[in-house]
């Protein structure tokens, strides 16, 4: 059974949109959706119009890694799905996850496309269907067996940026079998709307390279917020 964990910081509008279109709310094999709300959240998240399966967790620490870890402690499922608030799942989302795990994988990710149709965004999205340098980003929606997640020691809460890539690095080191499901999520293009395509891509490339060379998470976050006009608030 599945627990979907969504870290949130002032994501009311995105969550409201998600719950209106999401295909998973009534799925019989879904136990719960946990909204892991940051302690600094200031929107009216308690007024979300959502299913009874949705639980709001007021987290003690801010940061995606800390919020997702805290939610995992109260989750009831034996499968965890870590979904960003501005990412919309496709039809067949839950069945794709269950089929992947039944086929021998302990974890996986999804390919995605952007909510704006532009040729340069289609190029970026095409890379998410293949295993490569940028595999493991949070927008690809990690799903993983609870046992494997706990075995890896959960997310590193000191990794305040790119906690998803750090976790994926440990997955590969421990030879956790994973797959990439080629059924596109819909991802927000808001970062590209506030910055140029070239600026975002060069910044992403620089951050990934620095991460792989061991640049500290807090310095990565500071650098990200200098390079990108849409600050990282996780």
Order of alpha helices (4+ residues) and beta strands (2+ residues): beta-alpha-beta-beta-alpha-beta-beta-alpha-beta-alpha-beta-alpha-alpha-beta-alpha-alpha-alpha
